Amino acid sequence: MPLKSNDQLKQQKHYVEHNYQDHSQDIPFHLLFFNDKTDSSKDQCTDTTMISEDTKKFPMKLQELLDNAEAEGHEHIISWQPHGRAFLLHKKKEFVETVLPQYFGRIKLLSFKRQLYLYAFKRITRGPDRDAYYHEMSLRGKPFFSSCIPRKRATSMKIKLSGNPKAEPKFYLMPFLAAISCPKTVNPKSDTLPESASEIVLDSAKLSTYR
C-alpha cells in the first residue's frame, strides 16, 4: 500500500486523542531509591536542583502558579478545577495583565496557549470542565510529576485536530486530589477533599452533563 502524502493526510479528519491514565497513585521515581517513606507529606515533592532548567520552564511554573492560586489571591482568575486534574482560565484579560507576568514574563495569551499545545495539554470541550486544560501528569499537590512532562517534537506538517468529546476524561467520576505541603506550594485550607463527586453539593448537576 502506497504511503499517503502530506496533503492527503491533511485532508483526512483527525481527532484529538484522550488516552487518560491516572498517575495520582504512582510513586515518583526518586522515592524508589529510599526506604524511608514515613513522611508522606513530602512523597510527591521534589528537590528542584534535580530538574534541568529546560524541563522546569513551563510545566513546573504552571504547576506552581496553580498550586499558589488561592494563597496569592488569583484563583478567581485561574485555578484548578475541584477535582485537581485540570485547570480553568476564568478571566483572560486579568490573567495576561497580572498573573502571567509573575511566572512567565511579558508574553501574550496566544504564546501561553502555544506552550500548552507544545507540552501536550488538551482542552475539554463539554461538560462541567468545558474549556479546562489537562495533562495526565499535571496533578494538584503533586509537583514532581509536572517535571516529567516532555515537550513535543517540532514537525513541519500541521494537522488540524477535531474535537472528540465522547472520549474526554470524566474527572468528576475519579478520586479528587488534595494539595500537599511542598516548598513553594501552599497548604490547603483543609487536609482532605471529597473522594468522589457524590460528596459534593450540586454534584448531580455536574454529572448530568456527561449524559
N, C-alpha and C positions, 0 to 999 in steps of 0.2 A: 504493500500500500504506500503510495507516494506521500511524502510529508507535506503538510499544509503550509502555505506561505503566510507571512505576517498579515497580509491583507485579508486572507481567508479567516485567520484566527480572530482578527478584529471584528469581522462581520458576524461571527458566531455570538450567541448570547451567553455571557458568563455570569455566574452568580457568586456572591460573597460566601465564603465557606465559614461556617460556625462550628468548629470541632472543639467545643469547650471541654477542657479537662480540669477537674477540681484539684488544685495543688495545695489547698489550705491545710491539709494534714501531713504534707510532706515534711521531712526533716532536712533543713539546709545542709548542704554537703560539708560545710566547715565544722558542723557539730558532730559529724560521724567519726571524727578523729579524736574526740574527747569522751571520756567515760562519765564525767560529772555533768549530769543534766538536771541537777536538783533545782537550779534557779530557772524556773520555767518562764519567768518574765523576760529573760534575755535570750531565750531559744531562737527567736526569729530576728534578733538584732544582728548587726554586722559591724565589724571594725572597718570604717571607710578607707583605711590605709591599705586594705586588701584589694580594693577595687580600683581599676585604672581610671584615669580621668575621662577617657573616651567613653567608657561604659557608664560613668556617672552622669554624663552631661544631661541627658533628657529624662529617662525613666526614673532615676533616683531623685532628681529635683522635683519632678511631678509628684512622686510619692510623698516627699517632704511637704510640698505645697498642700496636698490634700490632707495629710495627717495633722497639719498645723492649722487647718482652716478655722476650726472652732476657736482655738486659743488666740489666733490673730484677728478674729472678727470678720473673716470674709467668707464664711460658709453660706451666706445668702447670695454670694457671687458665684462661687464654685465649691462643690462639696462631693463627698462620697454619697452614693445612694444608701438607703437604710441598711441594705444587706452587706455593704462594704466590698462589692465585687465590680462596681462600675462607678463612674463619676459623671456629674451633670454640670454643665456650664449654664448658670441661671441668668446672668446679666453680662452680655458680651462687652458692652461699652465700658462698664466699670472694671471688668477683668483686664482689658487692654490698658486702661489708664492707671490702675492701682496695683493689681496683683501680679500681672505678667512681668513688669519691670523688676520686681523684687527678686524673682527667681531666674528669669531668662533674659533680662536686659530689655532694651527698646526694640522689640520685634513686633511685627504685625500679627493679627489673629490668623491670617492665612498661613504664615510661617509656622505658627504653633500647630495648626491642624495638619500641616505637611509633615511635621515631626511625628505626630500621632500616626500618620499613614506609614512613614518610614520605619516606625517601630511596631507596625502591625496591630495597632489598636483598631478596634472595629466599633461601628456605631449601631445601636439598637434603633429600629425604625418603627416599632409599635409596642403597645402595652405600657405598663407603669414605668418602664425605663426608657421610654421613647426619647431619642436624641442623646442618650447617655453613651459614653465610650467605655470600652472594657478591653482588658488583656488578661488572659488566664494567669499571668504571673504578676499582675498588679492587684494586690490584695491589701485591704485596710489592716494596719497593725503588723504587717509582715514586710518590712522594707528590704530585707535581704533578697527576696525573690525578684524585686524590681531590678536589681543589679544583674540579673540573669537574662534580661530581655535583650535579644540581639537586634541589631539594625539590619533591615533588609538590604540585599544587594541591589545596586543600581542596575536598571535594564533599559535598553533603548526602545523596546516595544511596550507601549502603554495600552492596556486593555481596560475599557470601562466595565466595571462590575455592577450588575443589577442587584437590588436588594433581595434578601432571602429570609423574610420574616418568619416563616414556618420553622426554620432551623435555628433561629436565635435562642440563646440560652434563657431559661426561665429562672432567674436568680431568686425570686421570692419563694421558690419551692426548695431552695438549697439552704444549708445551715448559714446563719448570719455570722459575720465576723466582727469581733470587738477589737478596739485598739489596745495596744500594749505599751508599756513604758520603755522607750528606747531613747538613746541620745538623739536630740533634735526632733523627737516625736513626743507630742503632748499626752498627758494622762487623760483618759476619757472621764466623763462625769460619773459613769458607772462602770464597775468592773465586769459586768455581764451585759449581754444583749440577748434578745429573743433568739431561740434556736431555729425558729421557723416562722413563716408568715402567719400561721394560725394564732400566734401570740400577740399579733399587732392589731391595734384598733383600725377599723376600716379595711382590714385585710381582704375581706370578701370582694370589695370594690376593685382592689388591685388584681386579685386573682381572676375576676370575671373578664378582664381584658385579654387573658390568654385563650379564652374560648373562641 
